[in-house]
Amino acid sequence: MATQAQPAAQTPPTSPTPRKSRKKLWFTLTLLLLIAGMGGAGLMLLIQPSTPMSEEEALAAEEAKRKARPPVFLALEPFVVNLRDEDGDHYLRLGVVLEGTNQDALDVAKQQLPRIRNGILLLLSAKTSAEIATMEGKQRLMEEIIVAARAPMTLPEPSRGIESVYFSDFVIQ
């Protein structure tokens, strides 16, 4: 019976130890939930489907991408053609430089160079000096030369490897 008296003599367990461990537990759980929430939000932002770009944004992105790579040019031999003027003999001396999307595209253009030159010669010989004397006429001529240069190309992309055309020489006489 003496053993029954002993439990009364024992000291009750102290309460500060469980409170400290409970505070640590709550702090740890709160911290884990906060980290998990931040990770979930970051994941949602990463996998969220992007909104479609407007045409202006797409053009700006394409222009920035084009400017990021070094330009690749192919200078053609100068063209000298008679213009289709009724009042007299006029001729045009025109130097043309093609800008390609990459070197491979210009290699294909070099293979098709006789066809490209033929298309440009036919285009130029059908012009009058009045049509190409103005700035608007020169811009229109540049667009027509791009179309003529792309025509024989066999690449599947819309630009067919030719991005732009530049005049290196332009004389009407």
C-alpha positions as CSV (number, residue, x, y, z in Angstrom):
1,M,0.0,0.0,0.0
2,A,2.9,2.2,0.4
3,T,3.1,2.1,-3.4
4,Q,-0.2,4.0,-3.6
5,A,1.1,6.9,-1.7
6,Q,4.0,7.4,-4.0
7,P,1.9,8.7,-7.0
8,A,0.7,11.6,-4.8
9,A,4.3,12.4,-3.9
10,Q,5.3,12.7,-7.5
11,T,5.5,16.2,-9.0
12,P,3.0,17.0,-11.7
13,P,4.6,17.4,-15.2
14,T,5.5,21.0,-16.1
15,S,3.4,22.6,-18.8
16,P,6.0,24.9,-20.4
17,T,7.7,22.1,-22.4
18,P,4.5,21.1,-24.3
19,R,3.7,24.8,-25.0
20,K,7.1,25.4,-26.5
21,S,6.8,22.3,-28.7
22,R,3.3,23.3,-29.8
23,K,4.5,26.8,-30.7
24,K,7.4,25.4,-32.7
25,L,4.9,22.9,-34.4
26,W,2.5,25.7,-35.3
27,F,5.3,28.0,-36.6
28,T,6.8,25.1,-38.7
29,L,3.3,24.2,-40.1
30,T,2.6,27.8,-40.9
31,L,5.9,28.3,-42.6
32,L,5.5,25.1,-44.6
33,L,2.0,26.2,-45.7
34,L,3.3,29.6,-46.7
35,I,6.1,28.0,-48.8
36,A,3.7,25.5,-50.4
37,G,1.4,28.4,-51.3
38,M,4.1,30.4,-52.8
39,G,5.4,27.4,-54.8
40,G,1.9,26.7,-56.0
41,A,1.3,30.3,-57.1
42,G,4.7,30.3,-58.9
43,L,3.8,27.0,-60.6
44,M,0.4,28.4,-61.7
45,L,2.1,31.4,-63.2
46,L,4.6,29.2,-65.1
47,I,2.0,26.8,-66.6
48,Q,-0.7,29.4,-67.2
49,P,-1.4,29.5,-70.9
50,S,-0.2,32.8,-72.4
51,T,-2.7,35.1,-73.9
52,P,-2.4,35.4,-77.6
53,M,-0.4,38.3,-78.9
54,S,-1.9,41.1,-80.9
55,E,-0.7,41.6,-84.4
56,E,1.4,44.6,-83.3
57,E,3.0,42.6,-80.5
58,A,3.7,39.7,-82.9
59,L,5.3,42.1,-85.5
60,A,7.4,43.7,-82.7
61,A,8.5,40.3,-81.5
62,E,9.4,39.2,-85.0
63,E,11.3,42.4,-85.7
64,A,13.2,42.1,-82.4
65,K,14.1,38.5,-83.3
66,R,15.2,39.6,-86.8
67,K,17.4,42.4,-85.3
68,A,19.0,40.0,-82.9
69,R,20.8,37.9,-85.6
70,P,23.4,39.4,-87.8
71,P,22.3,40.4,-91.3
72,V,23.1,38.3,-94.3
73,F,23.3,40.0,-97.7
74,L,23.6,39.0,-101.4
75,A,24.6,41.8,-103.8
76,L,23.4,41.2,-107.3
77,E,25.3,42.5,-110.4
78,P,23.8,45.9,-111.4
79,F,20.9,45.9,-113.8
80,V,20.9,48.2,-116.8
81,V,17.5,48.3,-118.7
82,N,15.7,50.5,-121.1
83,L,12.6,52.0,-119.6
84,R,9.3,52.0,-121.4
85,D,9.0,55.7,-122.0
86,E,7.2,57.0,-125.1
87,D,9.0,60.4,-125.2
88,G,12.5,59.1,-125.7
89,D,15.2,56.7,-124.7
90,H,15.6,56.4,-120.9
91,Y,17.5,53.8,-119.1
92,L,17.8,52.6,-115.5
93,R,20.9,51.5,-113.8
94,L,19.9,49.7,-110.6
95,G,22.0,47.9,-108.0
96,V,20.1,45.5,-105.9
97,V,21.1,43.8,-102.6
98,L,19.0,41.0,-101.2
99,E,18.7,40.5,-97.4
100,G,18.2,36.9,-96.5
101,T,16.9,35.2,-93.3
102,N,20.1,33.2,-93.0
103,Q,23.0,32.0,-95.1
104,D,21.3,28.8,-96.2
105,A,18.5,30.8,-97.7
106,L,21.0,32.9,-99.7
107,D,22.7,29.8,-100.8
108,V,19.4,28.7,-102.3
109,A,19.0,32.1,-103.9
110,K,22.4,31.8,-105.5
111,Q,21.3,28.5,-107.1
112,Q,18.2,30.3,-108.4
113,L,20.1,33.5,-109.4
114,P,19.4,33.3,-113.2
115,R,15.7,33.0,-112.6
116,I,15.7,35.8,-110.0
117,R,17.7,38.1,-112.3
118,N,15.3,37.3,-115.2
119,G,12.3,38.2,-113.1
120,I,13.8,41.4,-111.9
121,L,14.9,42.4,-115.5
122,L,11.4,41.7,-116.9
123,L,9.9,43.8,-114.0
124,L,12.3,46.7,-114.6
125,S,11.9,46.8,-118.3
126,A,8.1,47.2,-118.0
127,K,8.5,50.4,-115.9
128,T,8.5,54.1,-117.0
129,S,10.7,56.7,-115.6
130,A,7.7,58.6,-114.2
131,E,6.6,55.5,-112.2
132,I,9.9,55.0,-110.4
133,A,11.0,58.7,-110.0
134,T,9.1,59.3,-106.8
135,M,9.7,57.9,-103.4
136,E,6.4,56.1,-103.5
137,G,7.4,54.6,-106.8
138,K,10.7,53.4,-105.4
139,Q,9.0,51.8,-102.4
140,R,6.5,50.0,-104.7
141,L,9.4,48.9,-106.9
142,M,11.2,47.5,-103.8
143,E,8.1,45.5,-102.9
144,E,7.7,44.2,-106.5
145,I,11.4,43.2,-106.6
146,I,10.9,41.2,-103.3
147,V,8.0,39.3,-104.9
148,A,10.1,38.7,-108.1
149,A,13.1,37.5,-106.0
150,R,10.9,35.1,-103.9
151,A,9.1,33.6,-106.8
152,P,11.6,31.0,-107.9
153,M,12.7,30.1,-104.4
154,T,11.7,26.6,-103.2
155,L,11.8,27.2,-99.4
156,P,8.5,26.5,-97.6
157,E,8.5,29.6,-95.4
158,P,6.4,32.6,-96.5
159,S,9.4,34.9,-97.1
160,R,11.1,32.1,-98.9
161,G,14.4,33.2,-97.3
162,I,14.3,36.8,-98.8
163,E,13.4,39.3,-96.1
164,S,14.1,42.6,-97.8
165,V,15.7,44.3,-100.8
166,Y,17.9,47.4,-100.8
167,F,19.1,49.6,-103.7
168,S,22.8,50.1,-103.8
169,D,22.7,52.1,-107.1
170,F,19.7,53.9,-108.7
171,V,20.3,56.1,-111.8
172,I,17.6,57.1,-114.3
173,Q,19.0,58.7,-117.4
